[in-house]
Amino acid sequence: MPGGIFLLQGGDSLVEMTEKDYDSEELLQKLLADYPNLLAGDQIDSDSPRRWLLIGREVGVPLEEAGGNAMSLDHLFLDQDGVPTLVEVKRSSDVRIRREVIGQMLDYAANASAYWPADQIQQLFEQRCEAETSYCLFVIYTYGRVEMQFEGLARRAPFDQRSLRLELLQRLNRLRGVSIPETKLDKRPSIALSLLSDEKALGQFLETMEWALQVIQAA
């Protein structure tokens, strides 16, 4: 007997879920952007399941260095190790043969790895944050640095107020080993990720980020 999927509602009511085709590629694209965990990260690495951060949708891919974008990728994600993950959505009713679709993905991967510098990927992420009216407070890099995004915050209310960025900086400087100068209030200063291995320091850092979120929510 084949198994089914059921949704528990109200604590005592089971609703059987039925499979159906999605109406359009756009619908699935949006779901993947909103819920990246729909991608089966555990199938890629069962010991350390992949988790993704959306960098952008409809990302242009050039065919040559410093060239214009000749192709458009549905989704660009980064996993927790900073490895780019390229996602292209295709309907099962797509009449093109699988070889053509696979060839398209190989073209994307080959050109992206050759002509996407790291700073361009970071810029794409910052542009998405601004376009979606979200806030990027910090970025963690796999080479062991935590980069504070004062530069981007300075362009967005309420942290376009220098006094609030200064308070954020002062709160960060209370962490042991952190000393960010005021001259960095419009820059992207970084601190060593290893400083947050101390439980107390990590708690202070998270409290500071919570304070910043409360300021944003109250604006």
PyMOL CGO cylinders between C-alpha atoms (Angstrom):
from pymol import cmd
from pymol.cgo import CYLINDER

trace = [
    CYLINDER, 0.00, 0.00, 0.00, 1.58, 3.29, -1.05, 0.3, 1, 1, 1, 1, 1, 1,
    CYLINDER, 1.58, 3.29, -1.05, 2.15, 5.83, 1.70, 0.3, 1, 1, 1, 1, 1, 1,
    CYLINDER, 2.15, 5.83, 1.70, 0.54, 9.24, 1.76, 0.3, 1, 1, 1, 1, 1, 1,
    CYLINDER, 0.54, 9.24, 1.76, 1.31, 12.65, 3.21, 0.3, 1, 1, 1, 1, 1, 1,
    CYLINDER, 1.31, 12.65, 3.21, -1.07, 14.09, 5.77, 0.3, 1, 1, 1, 1, 1, 1,
    CYLINDER, -1.07, 14.09, 5.77, -1.35, 17.54, 7.34, 0.3, 1, 1, 1, 1, 1, 1,
    CYLINDER, -1.35, 17.54, 7.34, -2.34, 17.70, 11.01, 0.3, 1, 1, 1, 1, 1, 1,
    CYLINDER, -2.34, 17.70, 11.01, -4.78, 20.57, 11.58, 0.3, 1, 1, 1, 1, 1, 1,
    CYLINDER, -4.78, 20.57, 11.58, -6.20, 21.77, 14.87, 0.3, 1, 1, 1, 1, 1, 1,
    CYLINDER, -6.20, 21.77, 14.87, -4.40, 19.03, 16.75, 0.3, 1, 1, 1, 1, 1, 1,
    CYLINDER, -4.40, 19.03, 16.75, -6.96, 16.32, 15.95, 0.3, 1, 1, 1, 1, 1, 1,
    CYLINDER, -6.96, 16.32, 15.95, -7.78, 16.54, 12.25, 0.3, 1, 1, 1, 1, 1, 1,
    CYLINDER, -7.78, 16.54, 12.25, -5.78, 14.90, 9.45, 0.3, 1, 1, 1, 1, 1, 1,
    CYLINDER, -5.78, 14.90, 9.45, -6.01, 16.25, 5.92, 0.3, 1, 1, 1, 1, 1, 1,
    CYLINDER, -6.01, 16.25, 5.92, -4.62, 14.06, 3.14, 0.3, 1, 1, 1, 1, 1, 1,
    CYLINDER, -4.62, 14.06, 3.14, -2.40, 15.95, 0.73, 0.3, 1, 1, 1, 1, 1, 1,
    CYLINDER, -2.40, 15.95, 0.73, -2.81, 15.14, -2.95, 0.3, 1, 1, 1, 1, 1, 1,
    CYLINDER, -2.81, 15.14, -2.95, -0.12, 15.61, -5.57, 0.3, 1, 1, 1, 1, 1, 1,
    CYLINDER, -0.12, 15.61, -5.57, -0.76, 17.88, -8.52, 0.3, 1, 1, 1, 1, 1, 1,
    CYLINDER, -0.76, 17.88, -8.52, 1.26, 19.71, -11.14, 0.3, 1, 1, 1, 1, 1, 1,
    CYLINDER, 1.26, 19.71, -11.14, 2.22, 23.30, -10.42, 0.3, 1, 1, 1, 1, 1, 1,
    CYLINDER, 2.22, 23.30, -10.42, 0.56, 25.85, -12.66, 0.3, 1, 1, 1, 1, 1, 1,
    CYLINDER, 0.56, 25.85, -12.66, 3.67, 27.59, -13.95, 0.3, 1, 1, 1, 1, 1, 1,
    CYLINDER, 3.67, 27.59, -13.95, 7.45, 27.75, -13.68, 0.3, 1, 1, 1, 1, 1, 1,
    CYLINDER, 7.45, 27.75, -13.68, 7.08, 31.17, -12.04, 0.3, 1, 1, 1, 1, 1, 1,
    CYLINDER, 7.08, 31.17, -12.04, 5.12, 29.63, -9.16, 0.3, 1, 1, 1, 1, 1, 1,
    CYLINDER, 5.12, 29.63, -9.16, 7.84, 27.08, -8.42, 0.3, 1, 1, 1, 1, 1, 1,
    CYLINDER, 7.84, 27.08, -8.42, 10.54, 29.72, -8.85, 0.3, 1, 1, 1, 1, 1, 1,
    CYLINDER, 10.54, 29.72, -8.85, 8.89, 31.90, -6.21, 0.3, 1, 1, 1, 1, 1, 1,
    CYLINDER, 8.89, 31.90, -6.21, 8.46, 28.97, -3.82, 0.3, 1, 1, 1, 1, 1, 1,
    CYLINDER, 8.46, 28.97, -3.82, 12.15, 28.09, -4.16, 0.3, 1, 1, 1, 1, 1, 1,
    CYLINDER, 12.15, 28.09, -4.16, 13.14, 31.71, -3.54, 0.3, 1, 1, 1, 1, 1, 1,
    CYLINDER, 13.14, 31.71, -3.54, 10.94, 31.94, -0.44, 0.3, 1, 1, 1, 1, 1, 1,
    CYLINDER, 10.94, 31.94, -0.44, 11.69, 28.44, 0.86, 0.3, 1, 1, 1, 1, 1, 1,
    CYLINDER, 11.69, 28.44, 0.86, 15.18, 27.32, -0.26, 0.3, 1, 1, 1, 1, 1, 1,
    CYLINDER, 15.18, 27.32, -0.26, 14.93, 24.20, 1.91, 0.3, 1, 1, 1, 1, 1, 1,
    CYLINDER, 14.93, 24.20, 1.91, 12.67, 22.76, -0.78, 0.3, 1, 1, 1, 1, 1, 1,
    CYLINDER, 12.67, 22.76, -0.78, 15.98, 21.87, -2.41, 0.3, 1, 1, 1, 1, 1, 1,
    CYLINDER, 15.98, 21.87, -2.41, 17.04, 18.47, -1.09, 0.3, 1, 1, 1, 1, 1, 1,
    CYLINDER, 17.04, 18.47, -1.09, 20.23, 19.44, 0.70, 0.3, 1, 1, 1, 1, 1, 1,
    CYLINDER, 20.23, 19.44, 0.70, 20.40, 16.13, 2.56, 0.3, 1, 1, 1, 1, 1, 1,
    CYLINDER, 20.40, 16.13, 2.56, 20.60, 14.28, -0.75, 0.3, 1, 1, 1, 1, 1, 1,
    CYLINDER, 20.60, 14.28, -0.75, 23.71, 16.24, -1.69, 0.3, 1, 1, 1, 1, 1, 1,
    CYLINDER, 23.71, 16.24, -1.69, 25.46, 15.64, 1.64, 0.3, 1, 1, 1, 1, 1, 1,
    CYLINDER, 25.46, 15.64, 1.64, 23.72, 13.49, 4.24, 0.3, 1, 1, 1, 1, 1, 1,
    CYLINDER, 23.72, 13.49, 4.24, 26.41, 14.15, 6.88, 0.3, 1, 1, 1, 1, 1, 1,
    CYLINDER, 26.41, 14.15, 6.88, 26.19, 17.92, 6.45, 0.3, 1, 1, 1, 1, 1, 1,
    CYLINDER, 26.19, 17.92, 6.45, 22.95, 18.78, 4.63, 0.3, 1, 1, 1, 1, 1, 1,
    CYLINDER, 22.95, 18.78, 4.63, 23.25, 21.81, 2.41, 0.3, 1, 1, 1, 1, 1, 1,
    CYLINDER, 23.25, 21.81, 2.41, 21.52, 25.02, 3.51, 0.3, 1, 1, 1, 1, 1, 1,
    CYLINDER, 21.52, 25.02, 3.51, 21.12, 27.86, 1.05, 0.3, 1, 1, 1, 1, 1, 1,
    CYLINDER, 21.12, 27.86, 1.05, 21.07, 31.63, 1.00, 0.3, 1, 1, 1, 1, 1, 1,
    CYLINDER, 21.07, 31.63, 1.00, 19.34, 33.18, -2.02, 0.3, 1, 1, 1, 1, 1, 1,
    CYLINDER, 19.34, 33.18, -2.02, 21.66, 35.59, -3.81, 0.3, 1, 1, 1, 1, 1, 1,
    CYLINDER, 21.66, 35.59, -3.81, 19.36, 36.54, -6.65, 0.3, 1, 1, 1, 1, 1, 1,
    CYLINDER, 19.36, 36.54, -6.65, 16.77, 35.55, -9.24, 0.3, 1, 1, 1, 1, 1, 1,
    CYLINDER, 16.77, 35.55, -9.24, 17.10, 35.93, -13.01, 0.3, 1, 1, 1, 1, 1, 1,
    CYLINDER, 17.10, 35.93, -13.01, 20.83, 36.42, -12.60, 0.3, 1, 1, 1, 1, 1, 1,
    CYLINDER, 20.83, 36.42, -12.60, 22.72, 37.37, -15.74, 0.3, 1, 1, 1, 1, 1, 1,
    CYLINDER, 22.72, 37.37, -15.74, 25.57, 35.09, -16.87, 0.3, 1, 1, 1, 1, 1, 1,
    CYLINDER, 25.57, 35.09, -16.87, 28.24, 36.50, -19.22, 0.3, 1, 1, 1, 1, 1, 1,
    CYLINDER, 28.24, 36.50, -19.22, 30.00, 34.55, -21.96, 0.3, 1, 1, 1, 1, 1, 1,
    CYLINDER, 30.00, 34.55, -21.96, 33.29, 36.40, -21.65, 0.3, 1, 1, 1, 1, 1, 1,
    CYLINDER, 33.29, 36.40, -21.65, 35.27, 38.38, -19.10, 0.3, 1, 1, 1, 1, 1, 1,
    CYLINDER, 35.27, 38.38, -19.10, 33.84, 41.89, -18.61, 0.3, 1, 1, 1, 1, 1, 1,
    CYLINDER, 33.84, 41.89, -18.61, 31.22, 41.02, -21.21, 0.3, 1, 1, 1, 1, 1, 1,
    CYLINDER, 31.22, 41.02, -21.21, 27.51, 41.63, -21.10, 0.3, 1, 1, 1, 1, 1, 1,
    CYLINDER, 27.51, 41.63, -21.10, 25.08, 39.07, -19.76, 0.3, 1, 1, 1, 1, 1, 1,
    CYLINDER, 25.08, 39.07, -19.76, 24.11, 36.63, -22.49, 0.3, 1, 1, 1, 1, 1, 1,
    CYLINDER, 24.11, 36.63, -22.49, 22.11, 34.14, -20.37, 0.3, 1, 1, 1, 1, 1, 1,
    CYLINDER, 22.11, 34.14, -20.37, 19.73, 34.37, -17.43, 0.3, 1, 1, 1, 1, 1, 1,
    CYLINDER, 19.73, 34.37, -17.43, 19.78, 31.90, -14.51, 0.3, 1, 1, 1, 1, 1, 1,
    CYLINDER, 19.78, 31.90, -14.51, 16.57, 31.33, -12.52, 0.3, 1, 1, 1, 1, 1, 1,
    CYLINDER, 16.57, 31.33, -12.52, 18.21, 31.24, -9.07, 0.3, 1, 1, 1, 1, 1, 1,
    CYLINDER, 18.21, 31.24, -9.07, 21.67, 31.67, -7.59, 0.3, 1, 1, 1, 1, 1, 1,
    CYLINDER, 21.67, 31.67, -7.59, 22.18, 30.35, -4.05, 0.3, 1, 1, 1, 1, 1, 1,
    CYLINDER, 22.18, 30.35, -4.05, 25.21, 30.01, -1.80, 0.3, 1, 1, 1, 1, 1, 1,
    CYLINDER, 25.21, 30.01, -1.80, 25.46, 27.09, 0.60, 0.3, 1, 1, 1, 1, 1, 1,
    CYLINDER, 25.46, 27.09, 0.60, 26.90, 27.30, 4.13, 0.3, 1, 1, 1, 1, 1, 1,
    CYLINDER, 26.90, 27.30, 4.13, 30.40, 26.74, 2.74, 0.3, 1, 1, 1, 1, 1, 1,
    CYLINDER, 30.40, 26.74, 2.74, 30.08, 29.63, 0.30, 0.3, 1, 1, 1, 1, 1, 1,
    CYLINDER, 30.08, 29.63, 0.30, 29.76, 27.32, -2.71, 0.3, 1, 1, 1, 1, 1, 1,
    CYLINDER, 29.76, 27.32, -2.71, 27.49, 28.70, -5.46, 0.3, 1, 1, 1, 1, 1, 1,
    CYLINDER, 27.49, 28.70, -5.46, 24.44, 26.58, -6.31, 0.3, 1, 1, 1, 1, 1, 1,
    CYLINDER, 24.44, 26.58, -6.31, 22.77, 27.23, -9.67, 0.3, 1, 1, 1, 1, 1, 1,
    CYLINDER, 22.77, 27.23, -9.67, 19.07, 26.36, -10.01, 0.3, 1, 1, 1, 1, 1, 1,
    CYLINDER, 19.07, 26.36, -10.01, 17.04, 26.33, -13.21, 0.3, 1, 1, 1, 1, 1, 1,
    CYLINDER, 17.04, 26.33, -13.21, 13.34, 25.45, -13.10, 0.3, 1, 1, 1, 1, 1, 1,
    CYLINDER, 13.34, 25.45, -13.10, 11.83, 23.36, -15.90, 0.3, 1, 1, 1, 1, 1, 1,
    CYLINDER, 11.83, 23.36, -15.90, 8.31, 21.97, -16.21, 0.3, 1, 1, 1, 1, 1, 1,
    CYLINDER, 8.31, 21.97, -16.21, 7.92, 18.26, -16.84, 0.3, 1, 1, 1, 1, 1, 1,
    CYLINDER, 7.92, 18.26, -16.84, 5.93, 19.22, -19.93, 0.3, 1, 1, 1, 1, 1, 1,
    CYLINDER, 5.93, 19.22, -19.93, 8.97, 20.99, -21.42, 0.3, 1, 1, 1, 1, 1, 1,
    CYLINDER, 8.97, 20.99, -21.42, 9.32, 19.35, -24.83, 0.3, 1, 1, 1, 1, 1, 1,
    CYLINDER, 9.32, 19.35, -24.83, 13.08, 19.87, -25.03, 0.3, 1, 1, 1, 1, 1, 1,
    CYLINDER, 13.08, 19.87, -25.03, 15.16, 16.76, -24.58, 0.3, 1, 1, 1, 1, 1, 1,
    CYLINDER, 15.16, 16.76, -24.58, 17.02, 16.30, -21.31, 0.3, 1, 1, 1, 1, 1, 1,
    CYLINDER, 17.02, 16.30, -21.31, 20.36, 16.56, -23.06, 0.3, 1, 1, 1, 1, 1, 1,
    CYLINDER, 20.36, 16.56, -23.06, 19.56, 20.12, -24.12, 0.3, 1, 1, 1, 1, 1, 1,
    CYLINDER, 19.56, 20.12, -24.12, 18.49, 21.13, -20.61, 0.3, 1, 1, 1, 1, 1, 1,
    CYLINDER, 18.49, 21.13, -20.61, 21.61, 19.55, -19.05, 0.3, 1, 1, 1, 1, 1, 1,
    CYLINDER, 21.61, 19.55, -19.05, 23.76, 21.26, -21.66, 0.3, 1, 1, 1, 1, 1, 1,
    CYLINDER, 23.76, 21.26, -21.66, 22.22, 24.59, -20.73, 0.3, 1, 1, 1, 1, 1, 1,
    CYLINDER, 22.22, 24.59, -20.73, 23.08, 24.07, -17.05, 0.3, 1, 1, 1, 1, 1, 1,
    CYLINDER, 23.08, 24.07, -17.05, 26.65, 23.08, -17.92, 0.3, 1, 1, 1, 1, 1, 1,
    CYLINDER, 26.65, 23.08, -17.92, 26.96, 26.31, -19.94, 0.3, 1, 1, 1, 1, 1, 1,
    CYLINDER, 26.96, 26.31, -19.94, 25.71, 28.30, -16.94, 0.3, 1, 1, 1, 1, 1, 1,
    CYLINDER, 25.71, 28.30, -16.94, 28.13, 26.58, -14.58, 0.3, 1, 1, 1, 1, 1, 1,
    CYLINDER, 28.13, 26.58, -14.58, 31.15, 26.88, -16.84, 0.3, 1, 1, 1, 1, 1, 1,
    CYLINDER, 31.15, 26.88, -16.84, 30.67, 30.58, -17.57, 0.3, 1, 1, 1, 1, 1, 1,
    CYLINDER, 30.67, 30.58, -17.57, 29.63, 31.51, -14.04, 0.3, 1, 1, 1, 1, 1, 1,
    CYLINDER, 29.63, 31.51, -14.04, 32.71, 29.89, -12.51, 0.3, 1, 1, 1, 1, 1, 1,
    CYLINDER, 32.71, 29.89, -12.51, 34.92, 31.70, -15.03, 0.3, 1, 1, 1, 1, 1, 1,
    CYLINDER, 34.92, 31.70, -15.03, 33.33, 35.16, -15.11, 0.3, 1, 1, 1, 1, 1, 1,
    CYLINDER, 33.33, 35.16, -15.11, 31.62, 35.72, -11.74, 0.3, 1, 1, 1, 1, 1, 1,
    CYLINDER, 31.62, 35.72, -11.74, 34.13, 37.23, -9.30, 0.3, 1, 1, 1, 1, 1, 1,
    CYLINDER, 34.13, 37.23, -9.30, 33.30, 36.98, -5.58, 0.3, 1, 1, 1, 1, 1, 1,
    CYLINDER, 33.30, 36.98, -5.58, 32.70, 40.72, -5.26, 0.3, 1, 1, 1, 1, 1, 1,
    CYLINDER, 32.70, 40.72, -5.26, 30.05, 40.54, -8.00, 0.3, 1, 1, 1, 1, 1, 1,
    CYLINDER, 30.05, 40.54, -8.00, 28.17, 37.81, -6.11, 0.3, 1, 1, 1, 1, 1, 1,
    CYLINDER, 28.17, 37.81, -6.11, 28.30, 39.97, -2.97, 0.3, 1, 1, 1, 1, 1, 1,
    CYLINDER, 28.30, 39.97, -2.97, 26.98, 42.93, -4.96, 0.3, 1, 1, 1, 1, 1, 1,
    CYLINDER, 26.98, 42.93, -4.96, 24.11, 40.82, -6.30, 0.3, 1, 1, 1, 1, 1, 1,
    CYLINDER, 24.11, 40.82, -6.30, 23.15, 39.85, -2.74, 0.3, 1, 1, 1, 1, 1, 1,
    CYLINDER, 23.15, 39.85, -2.74, 23.26, 43.45, -1.54, 0.3, 1, 1, 1, 1, 1, 1,
    CYLINDER, 23.26, 43.45, -1.54, 21.09, 44.54, -4.48, 0.3, 1, 1, 1, 1, 1, 1,
    CYLINDER, 21.09, 44.54, -4.48, 18.52, 41.86, -3.62, 0.3, 1, 1, 1, 1, 1, 1,
    CYLINDER, 18.52, 41.86, -3.62, 18.46, 42.97, 0.00, 0.3, 1, 1, 1, 1, 1, 1,
    CYLINDER, 18.46, 42.97, 0.00, 17.80, 46.57, -1.00, 0.3, 1, 1, 1, 1, 1, 1,
    CYLINDER, 17.80, 46.57, -1.00, 15.20, 45.66, -3.63, 0.3, 1, 1, 1, 1, 1, 1,
    CYLINDER, 15.20, 45.66, -3.63, 13.25, 43.51, -1.15, 0.3, 1, 1, 1, 1, 1, 1,
    CYLINDER, 13.25, 43.51, -1.15, 13.40, 46.17, 1.58, 0.3, 1, 1, 1, 1, 1, 1,
    CYLINDER, 13.40, 46.17, 1.58, 15.26, 43.75, 3.81, 0.3, 1, 1, 1, 1, 1, 1,
    CYLINDER, 15.26, 43.75, 3.81, 18.30, 44.61, 5.89, 0.3, 1, 1, 1, 1, 1, 1,
    CYLINDER, 18.30, 44.61, 5.89, 21.70, 42.97, 5.82, 0.3, 1, 1, 1, 1, 1, 1,
    CYLINDER, 21.70, 42.97, 5.82, 23.41, 43.59, 9.16, 0.3, 1, 1, 1, 1, 1, 1,
    CYLINDER, 23.41, 43.59, 9.16, 26.44, 41.38, 8.67, 0.3, 1, 1, 1, 1, 1, 1,
    CYLINDER, 26.44, 41.38, 8.67, 27.97, 38.77, 6.36, 0.3, 1, 1, 1, 1, 1, 1,
    CYLINDER, 27.97, 38.77, 6.36, 30.00, 35.75, 7.49, 0.3, 1, 1, 1, 1, 1, 1,
    CYLINDER, 30.00, 35.75, 7.49, 32.80, 34.62, 5.19, 0.3, 1, 1, 1, 1, 1, 1,
    CYLINDER, 32.80, 34.62, 5.19, 34.27, 31.14, 5.06, 0.3, 1, 1, 1, 1, 1, 1,
    CYLINDER, 34.27, 31.14, 5.06, 37.78, 32.58, 5.51, 0.3, 1, 1, 1, 1, 1, 1,
    CYLINDER, 37.78, 32.58, 5.51, 36.88, 33.45, 9.10, 0.3, 1, 1, 1, 1, 1, 1,
    CYLINDER, 36.88, 33.45, 9.10, 35.64, 37.05, 9.10, 0.3, 1, 1, 1, 1, 1, 1,
    CYLINDER, 35.64, 37.05, 9.10, 32.34, 38.67, 10.07, 0.3, 1, 1, 1, 1, 1, 1,
    CYLINDER, 32.34, 38.67, 10.07, 31.80, 41.78, 7.96, 0.3, 1, 1, 1, 1, 1, 1,
    CYLINDER, 31.80, 41.78, 7.96, 29.51, 44.46, 9.41, 0.3, 1, 1, 1, 1, 1, 1,
    CYLINDER, 29.51, 44.46, 9.41, 27.41, 46.16, 6.74, 0.3, 1, 1, 1, 1, 1, 1,
    CYLINDER, 27.41, 46.16, 6.74, 27.56, 49.81, 7.86, 0.3, 1, 1, 1, 1, 1, 1,
    CYLINDER, 27.56, 49.81, 7.86, 27.94, 50.91, 4.25, 0.3, 1, 1, 1, 1, 1, 1,
    CYLINDER, 27.94, 50.91, 4.25, 24.59, 49.44, 3.22, 0.3, 1, 1, 1, 1, 1, 1,
    CYLINDER, 24.59, 49.44, 3.22, 22.86, 50.47, 6.45, 0.3, 1, 1, 1, 1, 1, 1,
    CYLINDER, 22.86, 50.47, 6.45, 23.89, 54.07, 5.86, 0.3, 1, 1, 1, 1, 1, 1,
    CYLINDER, 23.89, 54.07, 5.86, 21.63, 54.13, 2.79, 0.3, 1, 1, 1, 1, 1, 1,
    CYLINDER, 21.63, 54.13, 2.79, 18.56, 52.82, 4.60, 0.3, 1, 1, 1, 1, 1, 1,
    CYLINDER, 18.56, 52.82, 4.60, 16.33, 54.29, 7.30, 0.3, 1, 1, 1, 1, 1, 1,
    CYLINDER, 16.33, 54.29, 7.30, 16.61, 54.25, 10.26, 0.3, 1, 1, 1, 1, 1, 1,
    CYLINDER, 16.61, 54.25, 10.26, 20.37, 53.57, 10.21, 0.3, 1, 1, 1, 1, 1, 1,
    CYLINDER, 20.37, 53.57, 10.21, 20.92, 56.37, 7.74, 0.3, 1, 1, 1, 1, 1, 1,
    CYLINDER, 20.92, 56.37, 7.74, 21.11, 58.35, 10.98, 0.3, 1, 1, 1, 1, 1, 1,
    CYLINDER, 21.11, 58.35, 10.98, 24.77, 58.48, 11.98, 0.3, 1, 1, 1, 1, 1, 1,
    CYLINDER, 24.77, 58.48, 11.98, 23.88, 58.44, 15.68, 0.3, 1, 1, 1, 1, 1, 1,
    CYLINDER, 23.88, 58.44, 15.68, 22.24, 55.00, 15.36, 0.3, 1, 1, 1, 1, 1, 1,
    CYLINDER, 22.24, 55.00, 15.36, 25.18, 53.55, 13.42, 0.3, 1, 1, 1, 1, 1, 1,
    CYLINDER, 25.18, 53.55, 13.42, 27.47, 54.98, 16.08, 0.3, 1, 1, 1, 1, 1, 1,
    CYLINDER, 27.47, 54.98, 16.08, 25.47, 53.25, 18.82, 0.3, 1, 1, 1, 1, 1, 1,
    CYLINDER, 25.47, 53.25, 18.82, 25.62, 50.00, 16.89, 0.3, 1, 1, 1, 1, 1, 1,
    CYLINDER, 25.62, 50.00, 16.89, 29.38, 50.37, 16.57, 0.3, 1, 1, 1, 1, 1, 1,
    CYLINDER, 29.38, 50.37, 16.57, 29.76, 51.13, 20.29, 0.3, 1, 1, 1, 1, 1, 1,
    CYLINDER, 29.76, 51.13, 20.29, 27.73, 48.05, 21.21, 0.3, 1, 1, 1, 1, 1, 1,
    CYLINDER, 27.73, 48.05, 21.21, 29.95, 45.92, 18.99, 0.3, 1, 1, 1, 1, 1, 1,
    CYLINDER, 29.95, 45.92, 18.99, 33.07, 47.41, 20.55, 0.3, 1, 1, 1, 1, 1, 1,
    CYLINDER, 33.07, 47.41, 20.55, 31.95, 46.12, 23.95, 0.3, 1, 1, 1, 1, 1, 1,
    CYLINDER, 31.95, 46.12, 23.95, 32.85, 42.65, 22.74, 0.3, 1, 1, 1, 1, 1, 1,
    CYLINDER, 32.85, 42.65, 22.74, 36.26, 41.54, 23.93, 0.3, 1, 1, 1, 1, 1, 1,
    CYLINDER, 36.26, 41.54, 23.93, 38.81, 41.92, 21.15, 0.3, 1, 1, 1, 1, 1, 1,
    CYLINDER, 38.81, 41.92, 21.15, 36.65, 44.23, 19.01, 0.3, 1, 1, 1, 1, 1, 1,
    CYLINDER, 36.65, 44.23, 19.01, 37.75, 47.79, 18.33, 0.3, 1, 1, 1, 1, 1, 1,
    CYLINDER, 37.75, 47.79, 18.33, 36.11, 49.31, 15.26, 0.3, 1, 1, 1, 1, 1, 1,
    CYLINDER, 36.11, 49.31, 15.26, 37.03, 52.99, 14.72, 0.3, 1, 1, 1, 1, 1, 1,
    CYLINDER, 37.03, 52.99, 14.72, 34.35, 55.62, 14.01, 0.3, 1, 1, 1, 1, 1, 1,
    CYLINDER, 34.35, 55.62, 14.01, 35.94, 56.21, 10.61, 0.3, 1, 1, 1, 1, 1, 1,
    CYLINDER, 35.94, 56.21, 10.61, 34.36, 52.89, 9.55, 0.3, 1, 1, 1, 1, 1, 1,
    CYLINDER, 34.36, 52.89, 9.55, 30.75, 54.03, 10.09, 0.3, 1, 1, 1, 1, 1, 1,
    CYLINDER, 30.75, 54.03, 10.09, 30.19, 54.19, 6.32, 0.3, 1, 1, 1, 1, 1, 1,
    CYLINDER, 30.19, 54.19, 6.32, 32.38, 51.18, 5.47, 0.3, 1, 1, 1, 1, 1, 1,
    CYLINDER, 32.38, 51.18, 5.47, 32.30, 47.40, 5.89, 0.3, 1, 1, 1, 1, 1, 1,
    CYLINDER, 32.30, 47.40, 5.89, 34.65, 46.67, 8.78, 0.3, 1, 1, 1, 1, 1, 1,
    CYLINDER, 34.65, 46.67, 8.78, 35.15, 43.07, 9.81, 0.3, 1, 1, 1, 1, 1, 1,
    CYLINDER, 35.15, 43.07, 9.81, 35.97, 41.16, 12.97, 0.3, 1, 1, 1, 1, 1, 1,
    CYLINDER, 35.97, 41.16, 12.97, 37.44, 37.70, 13.44, 0.3, 1, 1, 1, 1, 1, 1,
    CYLINDER, 37.44, 37.70, 13.44, 34.81, 34.97, 13.49, 0.3, 1, 1, 1, 1, 1, 1,
    CYLINDER, 34.81, 34.97, 13.49, 36.90, 33.18, 16.11, 0.3, 1, 1, 1, 1, 1, 1,
    CYLINDER, 36.90, 33.18, 16.11, 35.99, 35.92, 18.61, 0.3, 1, 1, 1, 1, 1, 1,
    CYLINDER, 35.99, 35.92, 18.61, 32.42, 34.58, 18.61, 0.3, 1, 1, 1, 1, 1, 1,
    CYLINDER, 32.42, 34.58, 18.61, 33.54, 31.09, 19.63, 0.3, 1, 1, 1, 1, 1, 1,
    CYLINDER, 33.54, 31.09, 19.63, 33.39, 32.39, 23.20, 0.3, 1, 1, 1, 1, 1, 1,
    CYLINDER, 33.39, 32.39, 23.20, 29.85, 31.83, 24.50, 0.3, 1, 1, 1, 1, 1, 1,
    CYLINDER, 29.85, 31.83, 24.50, 29.68, 35.18, 26.29, 0.3, 1, 1, 1, 1, 1, 1,
    CYLINDER, 29.68, 35.18, 26.29, 30.93, 37.08, 23.23, 0.3, 1, 1, 1, 1, 1, 1,
    CYLINDER, 30.93, 37.08, 23.23, 28.44, 35.29, 20.99, 0.3, 1, 1, 1, 1, 1, 1,
    CYLINDER, 28.44, 35.29, 20.99, 25.63, 36.19, 23.39, 0.3, 1, 1, 1, 1, 1, 1,
    CYLINDER, 25.63, 36.19, 23.39, 26.66, 39.86, 23.34, 0.3, 1, 1, 1, 1, 1, 1,
    CYLINDER, 26.66, 39.86, 23.34, 26.84, 39.83, 19.55, 0.3, 1, 1, 1, 1, 1, 1,
    CYLINDER, 26.84, 39.83, 19.55, 23.38, 38.31, 19.21, 0.3, 1, 1, 1, 1, 1, 1,
    CYLINDER, 23.38, 38.31, 19.21, 21.96, 40.79, 21.72, 0.3, 1, 1, 1, 1, 1, 1,
    CYLINDER, 21.96, 40.79, 21.72, 23.44, 43.61, 19.64, 0.3, 1, 1, 1, 1, 1, 1,
    CYLINDER, 23.44, 43.61, 19.64, 21.84, 42.23, 16.46, 0.3, 1, 1, 1, 1, 1, 1,
    CYLINDER, 21.84, 42.23, 16.46, 18.53, 41.88, 18.31, 0.3, 1, 1, 1, 1, 1, 1,
    CYLINDER, 18.53, 41.88, 18.31, 18.77, 45.52, 19.36, 0.3, 1, 1, 1, 1, 1, 1,
    CYLINDER, 18.77, 45.52, 19.36, 19.40, 46.54, 15.73, 0.3, 1, 1, 1, 1, 1, 1,
    CYLINDER, 19.40, 46.54, 15.73, 16.37, 44.56, 14.56, 0.3, 1, 1, 1, 1, 1, 1,
    CYLINDER, 16.37, 44.56, 14.56, 14.19, 46.23, 17.20, 0.3, 1, 1, 1, 1, 1, 1,
    CYLINDER, 14.19, 46.23, 17.20, 15.37, 49.64, 15.98, 0.3, 1, 1, 1, 1, 1, 1,
    CYLINDER, 15.37, 49.64, 15.98, 14.45, 48.70, 12.41, 0.3, 1, 1, 1, 1, 1, 1,
    CYLINDER, 14.45, 48.70, 12.41, 11.05, 47.32, 13.40, 0.3, 1, 1, 1, 1, 1, 1,
    CYLINDER, 11.05, 47.32, 13.40, 10.23, 50.42, 15.42, 0.3, 1, 1, 1, 1, 1, 1,
    CYLINDER, 10.23, 50.42, 15.42, 11.07, 52.79, 12.55, 0.3, 1, 1, 1, 1, 1, 1,
]
cmd.load_cgo(trace, "trace")
